[in-house]
């Protein structure tokens, strides 16, 4: 989920008061939220938040009967009457995607925003860049499976996955009218989650491990 502030630029004190209203609203409803603050600087300096929101033991707020409308209404209420009435605020101030049916998309979203390069919209001077709202709503869940790869196995996975992201695109300058696209930079720094389904990870890891097994082939 992405939360933006419509209207004129907000001051740091105004931003903190707005976020405090949202945080208290989430806590009162029993919602949990992991968030990261970033700055939009293309036209004016304006903060926005990327969030992972959940309630109870369910993977999304749907498990507690909450809807996109309830989330949107709370954010508009937190913005205050003036900003909530800006043209397009109800349609665009909150961008919500549900990922309950795909196991790891939420993790990929979170990791992508937590592992950006240092200069990527970093909110320097605006207080904390990330945090957790209503930490008590979350339980620590150990991973269901951990694979310990050798450097050779990991390099094999990196090369294969990177190659799979280079699809063919039209290009009249090339002999056959197409060429491979540029390599994706996902995974060039930090930690990256490439796929949304756990089964995809498990298959490619099993393939990399089997390649070093003399009995496999």
CNS distance restraints for C-alpha pairs under 8 A (distance, minus, plus):
assign (resid   1 and name CA) (resid  50 and name CA) 5.80 0.50 0.50
assign (resid   1 and name CA) (resid  51 and name CA) 5.07 0.50 0.50
assign (resid   1 and name CA) (resid  52 and name CA) 6.24 0.50 0.50
assign (resid   1 and name CA) (resid  53 and name CA) 7.51 0.50 0.50
assign (resid   1 and name CA) (resid  94 and name CA) 7.11 0.50 0.50
assign (resid   1 and name CA) (resid  95 and name CA) 5.47 0.50 0.50
assign (resid   1 and name CA) (resid  96 and name CA) 4.50 0.50 0.50
assign (resid   1 and name CA) (resid  97 and name CA) 6.17 0.50 0.50
assign (resid   2 and name CA) (resid  48 and name CA) 7.23 0.50 0.50
assign (resid   2 and name CA) (resid  49 and name CA) 5.63 0.50 0.50
assign (resid   2 and name CA) (resid  50 and name CA) 4.60 0.50 0.50
assign (resid   2 and name CA) (resid  51 and name CA) 6.15 0.50 0.50
assign (resid   2 and name CA) (resid  93 and name CA) 7.96 0.50 0.50
assign (resid   2 and name CA) (resid  94 and name CA) 5.79 0.50 0.50
assign (resid   2 and name CA) (resid  95 and name CA) 5.09 0.50 0.50
assign (resid   2 and name CA) (resid  96 and name CA) 6.71 0.50 0.50
assign (resid   3 and name CA) (resid  48 and name CA) 5.69 0.50 0.50
assign (resid   3 and name CA) (resid  49 and name CA) 5.09 0.50 0.50
assign (resid   3 and name CA) (resid  50 and name CA) 6.52 0.50 0.50
assign (resid   3 and name CA) (resid  51 and name CA) 7.72 0.50 0.50
assign (resid   3 and name CA) (resid  75 and name CA) 7.76 0.50 0.50
assign (resid   3 and name CA) (resid  93 and name CA) 5.90 0.50 0.50
assign (resid   3 and name CA) (resid  94 and name CA) 4.92 0.50 0.50
assign (resid   3 and name CA) (resid  95 and name CA) 6.73 0.50 0.50
assign (resid   4 and name CA) (resid  47 and name CA) 7.18 0.50 0.50
assign (resid   4 and name CA) (resid  48 and name CA) 4.72 0.50 0.50
assign (resid   4 and name CA) (resid  49 and name CA) 6.67 0.50 0.50
assign (resid   4 and name CA) (resid  92 and name CA) 7.91 0.50 0.50
assign (resid   4 and name CA) (resid  93 and name CA) 4.92 0.50 0.50
assign (resid   4 and name CA) (resid  94 and name CA) 6.48 0.50 0.50
assign (resid   5 and name CA) (resid  10 and name CA) 7.90 0.50 0.50
assign (resid   5 and name CA) (resid  46 and name CA) 7.29 0.50 0.50
assign (resid   5 and name CA) (resid  47 and name CA) 7.25 0.50 0.50
assign (resid   5 and name CA) (resid  48 and name CA) 6.70 0.50 0.50
assign (resid   5 and name CA) (resid  79 and name CA) 7.35 0.50 0.50
assign (resid   5 and name CA) (resid  83 and name CA) 7.52 0.50 0.50
assign (resid   5 and name CA) (resid  93 and name CA) 6.33 0.50 0.50
assign (resid   6 and name CA) (resid  83 and name CA) 5.95 0.50 0.50
assign (resid   6 and name CA) (resid  84 and name CA) 7.56 0.50 0.50
assign (resid   6 and name CA) (resid  86 and name CA) 6.53 0.50 0.50
assign (resid   6 and name CA) (resid  89 and name CA) 6.08 0.50 0.50
assign (resid   6 and name CA) (resid  93 and name CA) 6.47 0.50 0.50
assign (resid   7 and name CA) (resid  83 and name CA) 5.91 0.50 0.50
assign (resid   7 and name CA) (resid  86 and name CA) 6.27 0.50 0.50
assign (resid   9 and name CA) (resid  44 and name CA) 6.92 0.50 0.50
assign (resid   9 and name CA) (resid  45 and name CA) 6.47 0.50 0.50
assign (resid   9 and name CA) (resid  46 and name CA) 5.59 0.50 0.50
assign (resid  10 and name CA) (resid  14 and name CA) 5.97 0.50 0.50
assign (resid  10 and name CA) (resid  15 and name CA) 6.17 0.50 0.50
assign (resid  10 and name CA) (resid  46 and name CA) 6.53 0.50 0.50
assign (resid  10 and name CA) (resid  47 and name CA) 7.92 0.50 0.50
assign (resid  11 and name CA) (resid  15 and name CA) 6.08 0.50 0.50
assign (resid  12 and name CA) (resid  16 and name CA) 6.23 0.50 0.50
assign (resid  12 and name CA) (resid 126 and name CA) 6.46 0.50 0.50
assign (resid  13 and name CA) (resid  17 and name CA) 6.24 0.50 0.50
assign (resid  14 and name CA) (resid  18 and name CA) 6.12 0.50 0.50
assign (resid  15 and name CA) (resid  19 and name CA) 6.19 0.50 0.50
assign (resid  15 and name CA) (resid  47 and name CA) 7.79 0.50 0.50
assign (resid  16 and name CA) (resid  20 and name CA) 6.11 0.50 0.50
assign (resid  17 and name CA) (resid  21 and name CA) 6.40 0.50 0.50
assign (resid  18 and name CA) (resid  22 and name CA) 6.48 0.50 0.50
assign (resid  18 and name CA) (resid  78 and name CA) 5.77 0.50 0.50
assign (resid  18 and name CA) (resid  79 and name CA) 6.07 0.50 0.50
assign (resid  19 and name CA) (resid  23 and name CA) 6.01 0.50 0.50
assign (resid  19 and name CA) (resid  78 and name CA) 7.52 0.50 0.50
assign (resid  20 and name CA) (resid  24 and name CA) 6.12 0.50 0.50
assign (resid  21 and name CA) (resid  25 and name CA) 6.15 0.50 0.50
assign (resid  21 and name CA) (resid  78 and name CA) 5.38 0.50 0.50
assign (resid  22 and name CA) (resid  26 and name CA) 6.21 0.50 0.50
assign (resid  22 and name CA) (resid  74 and name CA) 7.00 0.50 0.50
assign (resid  22 and name CA) (resid  75 and name CA) 6.41 0.50 0.50
assign (resid  22 and name CA) (resid  78 and name CA) 5.49 0.50 0.50
assign (resid  23 and name CA) (resid  27 and name CA) 6.24 0.50 0.50
assign (resid  23 and name CA) (resid 133 and name CA) 6.14 0.50 0.50
assign (resid  23 and name CA) (resid 134 and name CA) 7.86 0.50 0.50
assign (resid  24 and name CA) (resid  28 and name CA) 6.09 0.50 0.50
assign (resid  25 and name CA) (resid  29 and name CA) 6.40 0.50 0.50
assign (resid  25 and name CA) (resid  74 and name CA) 6.95 0.50 0.50
assign (resid  26 and name CA) (resid  30 and name CA) 6.15 0.50 0.50
assign (resid  26 and name CA) (resid  31 and name CA) 4.92 0.50 0.50
assign (resid  26 and name CA) (resid  32 and name CA) 6.78 0.50 0.50
assign (resid  26 and name CA) (resid  33 and name CA) 7.86 0.50 0.50
assign (resid  26 and name CA) (resid 133 and name CA) 7.47 0.50 0.50
assign (resid  26 and name CA) (resid 134 and name CA) 7.45 0.50 0.50
assign (resid  27 and name CA) (resid  31 and name CA) 5.84 0.50 0.50
assign (resid  27 and name CA) (resid  32 and name CA) 7.26 0.50 0.50
assign (resid  27 and name CA) (resid 133 and name CA) 7.30 0.50 0.50
assign (resid  27 and name CA) (resid 134 and name CA) 5.63 0.50 0.50
assign (resid  30 and name CA) (resid  55 and name CA) 6.37 0.50 0.50
assign (resid  30 and name CA) (resid  56 and name CA) 7.51 0.50 0.50
assign (resid  30 and name CA) (resid 134 and name CA) 7.56 0.50 0.50
assign (resid  30 and name CA) (resid 137 and name CA) 6.92 0.50 0.50
assign (resid  31 and name CA) (resid  53 and name CA) 7.00 0.50 0.50
assign (resid  31 and name CA) (resid  54 and name CA) 5.92 0.50 0.50
assign (resid  31 and name CA) (resid  55 and name CA) 4.63 0.50 0.50
assign (resid  31 and name CA) (resid  56 and name CA) 7.45 0.50 0.50
assign (resid  31 and name CA) (resid  61 and name CA) 7.63 0.50 0.50
assign (resid  31 and name CA) (resid 134 and name CA) 6.95 0.50 0.50
assign (resid  31 and name CA) (resid 137 and name CA) 6.86 0.50 0.50
assign (resid  32 and name CA) (resid  53 and name CA) 5.64 0.50 0.50
assign (resid  32 and name CA) (resid  54 and name CA) 5.17 0.50 0.50
assign (resid  32 and name CA) (resid  55 and name CA) 5.69 0.50 0.50
assign (resid  32 and name CA) (resid 132 and name CA) 7.48 0.50 0.50
assign (resid  32 and name CA) (resid 133 and name CA) 5.59 0.50 0.50
assign (resid  32 and name CA) (resid 134 and name CA) 5.13 0.50 0.50
assign (resid  32 and name CA) (resid 135 and name CA) 6.60 0.50 0.50
assign (resid  32 and name CA) (resid 136 and name CA) 7.94 0.50 0.50
assign (resid  32 and name CA) (resid 137 and name CA) 5.43 0.50 0.50
assign (resid  32 and name CA) (resid 138 and name CA) 6.89 0.50 0.50
assign (resid  33 and name CA) (resid  51 and name CA) 6.35 0.50 0.50
assign (resid  33 and name CA) (resid  52 and name CA) 5.51 0.50 0.50
assign (resid  33 and name CA) (resid  53 and name CA) 4.37 0.50 0.50
assign (resid  33 and name CA) (resid  54 and name CA) 6.37 0.50 0.50
assign (resid  33 and name CA) (resid 132 and name CA) 5.67 0.50 0.50
assign (resid  33 and name CA) (resid 133 and name CA) 4.86 0.50 0.50
assign (resid  33 and name CA) (resid 134 and name CA) 6.87 0.50 0.50
assign (resid  33 and name CA) (resid 135 and name CA) 7.94 0.50 0.50
assign (resid  34 and name CA) (resid  51 and name CA) 5.52 0.50 0.50
assign (resid  34 and name CA) (resid  52 and name CA) 5.10 0.50 0.50
assign (resid  34 and name CA) (resid  53 and name CA) 6.55 0.50 0.50
assign (resid  34 and name CA) (resid 130 and name CA) 7.58 0.50 0.50
assign (resid  34 and name CA) (resid 131 and name CA) 5.95 0.50 0.50
assign (resid  34 and name CA) (resid 132 and name CA) 4.49 0.50 0.50
assign (resid  34 and name CA) (resid 133 and name CA) 6.31 0.50 0.50
assign (resid  35 and name CA) (resid  49 and name CA) 6.46 0.50 0.50
assign (resid  35 and name CA) (resid  50 and name CA) 5.61 0.50 0.50
assign (resid  35 and name CA) (resid  51 and name CA) 4.29 0.50 0.50
assign (resid  35 and name CA) (resid  52 and name CA) 6.41 0.50 0.50
assign (resid  35 and name CA) (resid 130 and name CA) 5.36 0.50 0.50
assign (resid  35 and name CA) (resid 131 and name CA) 5.51 0.50 0.50
assign (resid  35 and name CA) (resid 132 and name CA) 6.24 0.50 0.50
assign (resid  35 and name CA) (resid 133 and name CA) 7.84 0.50 0.50
assign (resid  36 and name CA) (resid  49 and name CA) 5.58 0.50 0.50
assign (resid  36 and name CA) (resid  50 and name CA) 5.30 0.50 0.50
assign (resid  36 and name CA) (resid  51 and name CA) 6.50 0.50 0.50
assign (resid  36 and name CA) (resid 113 and name CA) 7.30 0.50 0.50
assign (resid  36 and name CA) (resid 114 and name CA) 7.37 0.50 0.50
assign (resid  36 and name CA) (resid 129 and name CA) 5.56 0.50 0.50
assign (resid  36 and name CA) (resid 130 and name CA) 4.11 0.50 0.50
assign (resid  36 and name CA) (resid 131 and name CA) 6.72 0.50 0.50
assign (resid  37 and name CA) (resid  47 and name CA) 6.81 0.50 0.50
assign (resid  37 and name CA) (resid  48 and name CA) 5.95 0.50 0.50
assign (resid  37 and name CA) (resid  49 and name CA) 4.66 0.50 0.50
assign (resid  37 and name CA) (resid  50 and name CA) 6.65 0.50 0.50
assign (resid  37 and name CA) (resid 122 and name CA) 7.85 0.50 0.50
assign (resid  37 and name CA) (resid 123 and name CA) 6.59 0.50 0.50
assign (resid  37 and name CA) (resid 128 and name CA) 7.64 0.50 0.50
assign (resid  37 and name CA) (resid 129 and name CA) 4.84 0.50 0.50
assign (resid  37 and name CA) (resid 130 and name CA) 5.91 0.50 0.50
assign (resid  38 and name CA) (resid  47 and name CA) 5.68 0.50 0.50
assign (resid  38 and name CA) (resid  48 and name CA) 5.52 0.50 0.50
assign (resid  38 and name CA) (resid  49 and name CA) 6.14 0.50 0.50
assign (resid  38 and name CA) (resid  50 and name CA) 7.86 0.50 0.50
assign (resid  38 and name CA) (resid 121 and name CA) 5.33 0.50 0.50
assign (resid  38 and name CA) (resid 122 and name CA) 5.52 0.50 0.50
assign (resid  38 and name CA) (resid 123 and name CA) 5.21 0.50 0.50
assign (resid  38 and name CA) (resid 129 and name CA) 7.18 0.50 0.50
assign (resid  39 and name CA) (resid  45 and name CA) 6.45 0.50 0.50
assign (resid  39 and name CA) (resid  46 and name CA) 5.63 0.50 0.50
assign (resid  39 and name CA) (resid  47 and name CA) 4.36 0.50 0.50
assign (resid  39 and name CA) (resid  48 and name CA) 6.16 0.50 0.50
assign (resid  39 and name CA) (resid 121 and name CA) 4.97 0.50 0.50
assign (resid  39 and name CA) (resid 122 and name CA) 6.24 0.50 0.50
assign (resid  39 and name CA) (resid 123 and name CA) 5.34 0.50 0.50
assign (resid  40 and name CA) (resid  44 and name CA) 7.01 0.50 0.50
assign (resid  40 and name CA) (resid  45 and name CA) 5.61 0.50 0.50
assign (resid  40 and name CA) (resid  46 and name CA) 5.16 0.50 0.50
assign (resid  40 and name CA) (resid  47 and name CA) 5.95 0.50 0.50
assign (resid  40 and name CA) (resid  48 and name CA) 7.11 0.50 0.50
assign (resid  40 and name CA) (resid 121 and name CA) 6.42 0.50 0.50
assign (resid  41 and name CA) (resid  45 and name CA) 4.63 0.50 0.50
assign (resid  41 and name CA) (resid  46 and name CA) 6.68 0.50 0.50
assign (resid  41 and name CA) (resid 121 and name CA) 7.53 0.50 0.50
assign (resid  47 and name CA) (resid 123 and name CA) 7.61 0.50 0.50
assign (resid  50 and name CA) (resid 113 and name CA) 7.62 0.50 0.50
assign (resid  51 and name CA) (resid 110 and name CA) 7.82 0.50 0.50
assign (resid  52 and name CA) (resid 106 and name CA) 7.11 0.50 0.50
assign (resid  52 and name CA) (resid 110 and name CA) 7.12 0.50 0.50
assign (resid  53 and name CA) (resid  60 and name CA) 6.86 0.50 0.50
assign (resid  53 and name CA) (resid  61 and name CA) 7.14 0.50 0.50
assign (resid  54 and name CA) (resid  58 and name CA) 7.03 0.50 0.50
assign (resid  54 and name CA) (resid  59 and name CA) 6.12 0.50 0.50
assign (resid  54 and name CA) (resid  60 and name CA) 4.80 0.50 0.50
assign (resid  54 and name CA) (resid  61 and name CA) 5.18 0.50 0.50
assign (resid  55 and name CA) (resid  59 and name CA) 7.51 0.50 0.50
assign (resid  55 and name CA) (resid  60 and name CA) 6.43 0.50 0.50
assign (resid  55 and name CA) (resid  61 and name CA) 5.20 0.50 0.50
assign (resid  55 and name CA) (resid  63 and name CA) 7.10 0.50 0.50
assign (resid  55 and name CA) (resid  64 and name CA) 6.38 0.50 0.50
assign (resid  55 and name CA) (resid 137 and name CA) 6.77 0.50 0.50
assign (resid  56 and name CA) (resid  63 and name CA) 7.41 0.50 0.50
assign (resid  56 and name CA) (resid  64 and name CA) 6.99 0.50 0.50
assign (resid  56 and name CA) (resid 137 and name CA) 6.28 0.50 0.50
assign (resid  56 and name CA) (resid 138 and name CA) 7.60 0.50 0.50
assign (resid  57 and name CA) (resid  63 and name CA) 7.75 0.50 0.50
assign (resid  58 and name CA) (resid  62 and name CA) 7.55 0.50 0.50
assign (resid  58 and name CA) (resid  63 and name CA) 5.06 0.50 0.50
assign (resid  58 and name CA) (resid  64 and name CA) 7.59 0.50 0.50
assign (resid  59 and name CA) (resid  63 and name CA) 7.35 0.50 0.50
assign (resid  59 and name CA) (resid 100 and name CA) 5.71 0.50 0.50
assign (resid  60 and name CA) (resid  98 and name CA) 7.10 0.50 0.50
assign (resid  60 and name CA) (resid  99 and name CA) 7.54 0.50 0.50
assign (resid  60 and name CA) (resid 100 and name CA) 6.14 0.50 0.50
assign (resid  61 and name CA) (resid  65 and name CA) 6.69 0.50 0.50
assign (resid  61 and name CA) (resid  66 and name CA) 5.29 0.50 0.50
assign (resid  61 and name CA) (resid  67 and name CA) 6.99 0.50 0.50
assign (resid  62 and name CA) (resid  66 and name CA) 5.28 0.50 0.50
assign (resid  62 and name CA) (resid  67 and name CA) 6.35 0.50 0.50
assign (resid  66 and name CA) (resid  70 and name CA) 6.24 0.50 0.50
assign (resid  66 and name CA) (resid  71 and name CA) 7.54 0.50 0.50
assign (resid  67 and name CA) (resid  71 and name CA) 6.59 0.50 0.50
assign (resid  68 and name CA) (resid  72 and name CA) 6.06 0.50 0.50
assign (resid  68 and name CA) (resid  96 and name CA) 7.09 0.50 0.50
assign (resid  69 and name CA) (resid  73 and name CA) 5.90 0.50 0.50
assign (resid  70 and name CA) (resid  74 and name CA) 6.22 0.50 0.50
assign (resid  71 and name CA) (resid  75 and name CA) 6.45 0.50 0.50
assign (resid  72 and name CA) (resid  76 and name CA) 6.21 0.50 0.50
assign (resid  72 and name CA) (resid  90 and name CA) 7.36 0.50 0.50
assign (resid  72 and name CA) (resid  94 and name CA) 6.10 0.50 0.50
assign (resid  73 and name CA) (resid  77 and name CA) 6.02 0.50 0.50
assign (resid  74 and name CA) (resid  78 and name CA) 6.10 0.50 0.50
assign (resid  75 and name CA) (resid  79 and name CA) 6.16 0.50 0.50
assign (resid  75 and name CA) (resid  94 and name CA) 7.51 0.50 0.50
assign (resid  76 and name CA) (resid  80 and name CA) 6.58 0.50 0.50
assign (resid  76 and name CA) (resid  81 and name CA) 7.83 0.50 0.50
assign (resid  76 and name CA) (resid  83 and name CA) 7.87 0.50 0.50
assign (resid  76 and name CA) (resid  84 and name CA) 5.19 0.50 0.50
assign (resid  76 and name CA) (resid  89 and name CA) 7.90 0.50 0.50
assign (resid  76 and name CA) (resid  90 and name CA) 7.27 0.50 0.50
assign (resid  76 and name CA) (resid  93 and name CA) 7.90 0.50 0.50
assign (resid  77 and name CA) (resid  81 and name CA) 7.17 0.50 0.50
assign (resid  77 and name CA) (resid  84 and name CA) 7.23 0.50 0.50
assign (resid  79 and name CA) (resid  83 and name CA) 5.86 0.50 0.50
assign (resid  79 and name CA) (resid  84 and name CA) 5.95 0.50 0.50
assign (resid  80 and name CA) (resid  84 and name CA) 5.93 0.50 0.50
assign (resid  81 and name CA) (resid  85 and name CA) 6.17 0.50 0.50
assign (resid  82 and name CA) (resid  86 and name CA) 6.96 0.50 0.50
assign (resid  83 and name CA) (resid  89 and name CA) 7.50 0.50 0.50
assign (resid  84 and name CA) (resid  89 and name CA) 5.86 0.50 0.50
assign (resid  84 and name CA) (resid  90 and name CA) 7.07 0.50 0.50
assign (resid  85 and name CA) (resid  89 and name CA) 6.63 0.50 0.50
assign (resid  88 and name CA) (resid  92 and name CA) 5.90 0.50 0.50
assign (resid  88 and name CA) (resid  93 and name CA) 7.64 0.50 0.50
assign (resid  89 and name CA) (resid  93 and name CA) 4.96 0.50 0.50
assign (resid  90 and name CA) (resid  94 and name CA) 7.43 0.50 0.50
assign (resid  99 and name CA) (resid 103 and name CA) 7.32 0.50 0.50
assign (resid  99 and name CA) (resid 105 and name CA) 6.29 0.50 0.50
assign (resid  99 and name CA) (resid 106 and name CA) 6.39 0.50 0.50
assign (resid 102 and name CA) (resid 196 and name CA) 5.92 0.50 0.50
assign (resid 102 and name CA) (resid 197 and name CA) 5.86 0.50 0.50
assign (resid 103 and name CA) (resid 196 and name CA) 6.21 0.50 0.50
assign (resid 103 and name CA) (resid 197 and name CA) 5.58 0.50 0.50
assign (resid 103 and name CA) (resid 198 and name CA) 6.53 0.50 0.50
assign (resid 104 and name CA) (resid 108 and name CA) 6.26 0.50 0.50
assign (resid 104 and name CA) (resid 195 and name CA) 7.15 0.50 0.50
assign (resid 104 and name CA) (resid 196 and name CA) 4.54 0.50 0.50
assign (resid 104 and name CA) (resid 197 and name CA) 5.75 0.50 0.50
assign (resid 104 and name CA) (resid 198 and name CA) 6.57 0.50 0.50
assign (resid 105 and name CA) (resid 109 and name CA) 6.14 0.50 0.50
assign (resid 105 and name CA) (resid 195 and name CA) 7.19 0.50 0.50
assign (resid 105 and name CA) (resid 196 and name CA) 4.41 0.50 0.50
assign (resid 105 and name CA) (resid 197 and name CA) 7.44 0.50 0.50
assign (resid 106 and name CA) (resid 110 and name CA) 6.25 0.50 0.50
assign (resid 107 and name CA) (resid 111 and name CA) 6.04 0.50 0.50
assign (resid 107 and name CA) (resid 193 and name CA) 7.20 0.50 0.50
assign (resid 108 and name CA) (resid 112 and name CA) 5.96 0.50 0.50
assign (resid 108 and name CA) (resid 192 and name CA) 6.87 0.50 0.50
assign (resid 108 and name CA) (resid 193 and name CA) 4.84 0.50 0.50
assign (resid 108 and name CA) (resid 194 and name CA) 6.92 0.50 0.50
assign (resid 108 and name CA) (resid 195 and name CA) 7.42 0.50 0.50
assign (resid 108 and name CA) (resid 196 and name CA) 7.11 0.50 0.50
assign (resid 109 and name CA) (resid 113 and name CA) 6.55 0.50 0.50
assign (resid 110 and name CA) (resid 114 and name CA) 6.21 0.50 0.50
assign (resid 111 and name CA) (resid 115 and name CA) 5.96 0.50 0.50
assign (resid 111 and name CA) (resid 191 and name CA) 6.71 0.50 0.50
assign (resid 111 and name CA) (resid 192 and name CA) 6.19 0.50 0.50
assign (resid 111 and name CA) (resid 193 and name CA) 7.01 0.50 0.50
assign (resid 112 and name CA) (resid 116 and name CA) 6.49 0.50 0.50
assign (resid 112 and name CA) (resid 191 and name CA) 7.88 0.50 0.50
assign (resid 112 and name CA) (resid 192 and name CA) 6.40 0.50 0.50
assign (resid 112 and name CA) (resid 193 and name CA) 7.70 0.50 0.50
assign (resid 115 and name CA) (resid 189 and name CA) 7.00 0.50 0.50
assign (resid 115 and name CA) (resid 190 and name CA) 5.00 0.50 0.50
assign (resid 115 and name CA) (resid 191 and name CA) 6.41 0.50 0.50
assign (resid 115 and name CA) (resid 192 and name CA) 7.71 0.50 0.50
assign (resid 116 and name CA) (resid 120 and name CA) 6.12 0.50 0.50
assign (resid 116 and name CA) (resid 189 and name CA) 7.69 0.50 0.50
assign (resid 116 and name CA) (resid 190 and name CA) 7.50 0.50 0.50
assign (resid 117 and name CA) (resid 189 and name CA) 7.42 0.50 0.50
assign (resid 118 and name CA) (resid 122 and name CA) 6.63 0.50 0.50
assign (resid 122 and name CA) (resid 129 and name CA) 7.80 0.50 0.50
assign (resid 123 and name CA) (resid 127 and name CA) 7.72 0.50 0.50
assign (resid 123 and name CA) (resid 129 and name CA) 6.49 0.50 0.50
assign (resid 134 and name CA) (resid 138 and name CA) 7.90 0.50 0.50
assign (resid 147 and name CA) (resid 205 and name CA) 7.83 0.50 0.50
assign (resid 149 and name CA) (resid 153 and name CA) 5.78 0.50 0.50
assign (resid 149 and name CA) (resid 154 and name CA) 5.96 0.50 0.50
assign (resid 149 and name CA) (resid 209 and name CA) 7.57 0.50 0.50
assign (resid 150 and name CA) (resid 154 and name CA) 6.22 0.50 0.50
assign (resid 151 and name CA) (resid 155 and name CA) 6.07 0.50 0.50
assign (resid 152 and name CA) (resid 156 and name CA) 6.21 0.50 0.50
assign (resid 153 and name CA) (resid 157 and name CA) 6.39 0.50 0.50
assign (resid 153 and name CA) (resid 208 and name CA) 5.43 0.50 0.50
assign (resid 153 and name CA) (resid 209 and name CA) 6.41 0.50 0.50
assign (resid 153 and name CA) (resid 212 and name CA) 7.87 0.50 0.50
assign (resid 154 and name CA) (resid 158 and name CA) 6.23 0.50 0.50
assign (resid 154 and name CA) (resid 208 and name CA) 7.68 0.50 0.50
assign (resid 155 and name CA) (resid 159 and name CA) 6.18 0.50 0.50
assign (resid 156 and name CA) (resid 160 and name CA) 6.20 0.50 0.50
assign (resid 156 and name CA) (resid 208 and name CA) 6.59 0.50 0.50
assign (resid 157 and name CA) (resid 161 and name CA) 5.96 0.50 0.50
assign (resid 157 and name CA) (resid 204 and name CA) 7.11 0.50 0.50
assign (resid 157 and name CA) (resid 205 and name CA) 7.31 0.50 0.50
assign (resid 157 and name CA) (resid 208 and name CA) 6.48 0.50 0.50
assign (resid 158 and name CA) (resid 162 and name CA) 5.97 0.50 0.50
assign (resid 159 and name CA) (resid 163 and name CA) 6.13 0.50 0.50
assign (resid 160 and name CA) (resid 164 and name CA) 6.24 0.50 0.50
assign (resid 161 and name CA) (resid 165 and name CA) 6.62 0.50 0.50
assign (resid 162 and name CA) (resid 166 and name CA) 7.08 0.50 0.50
assign (resid 162 and name CA) (resid 183 and name CA) 6.58 0.50 0.50
assign (resid 162 and name CA) (resid 184 and name CA) 6.65 0.50 0.50
assign (resid 163 and name CA) (resid 183 and name CA) 7.34 0.50 0.50
assign (resid 165 and name CA) (resid 183 and name CA) 6.79 0.50 0.50
assign (resid 165 and name CA) (resid 184 and name CA) 6.41 0.50 0.50
assign (resid 166 and name CA) (resid 180 and name CA) 5.72 0.50 0.50
assign (resid 166 and name CA) (resid 181 and name CA) 5.10 0.50 0.50
assign (resid 166 and name CA) (resid 182 and name CA) 6.30 0.50 0.50
assign (resid 166 and name CA) (resid 183 and name CA) 5.71 0.50 0.50
assign (resid 166 and name CA) (resid 184 and name CA) 7.28 0.50 0.50
assign (resid 167 and name CA) (resid 180 and name CA) 5.54 0.50 0.50
assign (resid 167 and name CA) (resid 181 and name CA) 5.72 0.50 0.50
assign (resid 168 and name CA) (resid 178 and name CA) 6.24 0.50 0.50
assign (resid 168 and name CA) (resid 179 and name CA) 5.26 0.50 0.50
assign (resid 168 and name CA) (resid 180 and name CA) 4.35 0.50 0.50
assign (resid 168 and name CA) (resid 181 and name CA) 5.96 0.50 0.50
assign (resid 169 and name CA) (resid 178 and name CA) 5.37 0.50 0.50
assign (resid 169 and name CA) (resid 179 and name CA) 5.56 0.50 0.50
assign (resid 169 and name CA) (resid 180 and name CA) 6.08 0.50 0.50
assign (resid 169 and name CA) (resid 181 and name CA) 6.20 0.50 0.50
assign (resid 170 and name CA) (resid 177 and name CA) 5.85 0.50 0.50
assign (resid 170 and name CA) (resid 178 and name CA) 4.18 0.50 0.50
assign (resid 170 and name CA) (resid 179 and name CA) 6.52 0.50 0.50
assign (resid 171 and name CA) (resid 177 and name CA) 5.11 0.50 0.50
assign (resid 171 and name CA) (resid 178 and name CA) 4.52 0.50 0.50
assign (resid 171 and name CA) (resid 179 and name CA) 6.27 0.50 0.50
assign (resid 172 and name CA) (resid 176 and name CA) 7.84 0.50 0.50
assign (resid 172 and name CA) (resid 177 and name CA) 4.66 0.50 0.50
assign (resid 172 and name CA) (resid 178 and name CA) 6.68 0.50 0.50
assign (resid 173 and name CA) (resid 177 and name CA) 6.67 0.50 0.50
assign (resid 173 and name CA) (resid 178 and name CA) 7.98 0.50 0.50
assign (resid 174 and name CA) (resid 178 and name CA) 5.87 0.50 0.50
assign (resid 174 and name CA) (resid 179 and name CA) 6.70 0.50 0.50
assign (resid 186 and name CA) (resid 192 and name CA) 6.65 0.50 0.50
assign (resid 186 and name CA) (resid 194 and name CA) 7.65 0.50 0.50
assign (resid 187 and name CA) (resid 191 and name CA) 6.28 0.50 0.50
assign (resid 187 and name CA) (resid 192 and name CA) 5.00 0.50 0.50
assign (resid 187 and name CA) (resid 193 and name CA) 7.91 0.50 0.50
assign (resid 195 and name CA) (resid 200 and name CA) 6.83 0.50 0.50
assign (resid 195 and name CA) (resid 201 and name CA) 7.00 0.50 0.50
assign (resid 196 and name CA) (resid 200 and name CA) 8.00 0.50 0.50
assign (resid 197 and name CA) (resid 201 and name CA) 7.19 0.50 0.50
assign (resid 198 and name CA) (resid 202 and name CA) 6.38 0.50 0.50
assign (resid 199 and name CA) (resid 203 and name CA) 6.20 0.50 0.50
assign (resid 200 and name CA) (resid 204 and name CA) 6.45 0.50 0.50
assign (resid 201 and name CA) (resid 205 and name CA) 6.15 0.50 0.50
assign (resid 202 and name CA) (resid 206 and name CA) 6.05 0.50 0.50
assign (resid 203 and name CA) (resid 207 and name CA) 6.20 0.50 0.50
assign (resid 204 and name CA) (resid 208 and name CA) 6.26 0.50 0.50
assign (resid 205 and name CA) (resid 209 and name CA) 6.19 0.50 0.50
assign (resid 206 and name CA) (resid 210 and name CA) 6.03 0.50 0.50
assign (resid 207 and name CA) (resid 211 and name CA) 6.26 0.50 0.50
assign (resid 208 and name CA) (resid 212 and name CA) 7.27 0.50 0.50
assign (resid 209 and name CA) (resid 213 and name CA) 6.89 0.50 0.50
assign (resid 210 and name CA) (resid 216 and name CA) 5.98 0.50 0.50
assign (resid 211 and name CA) (resid 216 and name CA) 7.07 0.50 0.50
assign (resid 211 and name CA) (resid 217 and name CA) 7.94 0.50 0.50
assign (resid 213 and name CA) (resid 217 and name CA) 7.75 0.50 0.50
